[in-house]
Amino acid sequence: MNKQKILEWLGVITAIIYSLLVAMNIGAEFLGFLLLFISALLIGLWAYFGRHKGILFLQLFYATAGIIGMVRWF
């Protein structure tokens, strides 16, 4: 598996776990938003290397949402 596939799938997996943690409302929101931030970084790198400008731009907003979420829940 190449570097881009690893970035893509780790980003997807962390985003799935993030959404489940937040949806379950079990008090793990900080961890969830941390995973959202990590996911945005991983998918952002994948988008950068693959020249997917729209996805890269979207990941900037997801990373910002992750930071805001962590600050609010800390």
Summary of the structure (lengths in Angstrom):
residues: 74
radius of gyration: 12.4
end to end distance: 36.6
largest distance: 37.3
contacts: 224
relative contact order: 0.18
helix: 86%
strand: 0%
